[in-house]
């Protein structure tokens, strides 16, 4: 089986340095990232598949988590950012559901 996951805005090892670079250039930092662990549920699901399982699919991780009872995306957001980044991401707040803006799915809508 061959599948792919689309984790969305996630805090990886590169994230903090990249966000600081954006701040230095005066660019907006965007929405608060999700913790890396938000990909675990769908990854475990896919790892449990054999060759007769699901194949040829692209899984949107926040939507899959929501649809399978792992909560809304806001519950996976990373609140352990270093203090300088926390100040910037606190200014951004939570995105609102707007058609065509990537947050208009049940998983992404603020509760």
C-alpha positions, 0 to 999 in steps of 0.5 A: 500500500502507498499512502501519504499524509499531509500534516499541515502547519507543524512544529518540526526541528526547523520551525523555531529558526524559520519563524525567527527569520520571518520575524526579523524580515517583518513577515507574519509568522502565521498560525500557531503550529501543531505538535509533531505528535498530531501525526501519530494516530493516522500514522499508526492506522496506516502502519497497521494496513497490509497490501490489501488495505487502503492505498493511493490516499492522501490523508489531511491529518487534522481532518482525519484526527477529527473524523476518528475521534482524536479531537479538533486541530486546536487541541493539537496546537503547540503551546510550548514555544520559546518565549520570543515566539510565544509572544508573536504567536499569541498576537496571531490568535486562532484562525477563524473559519472562512471559505477557501482559506484552509480552515473551513473544515469541521476539524479546523473550526474553532469550537 
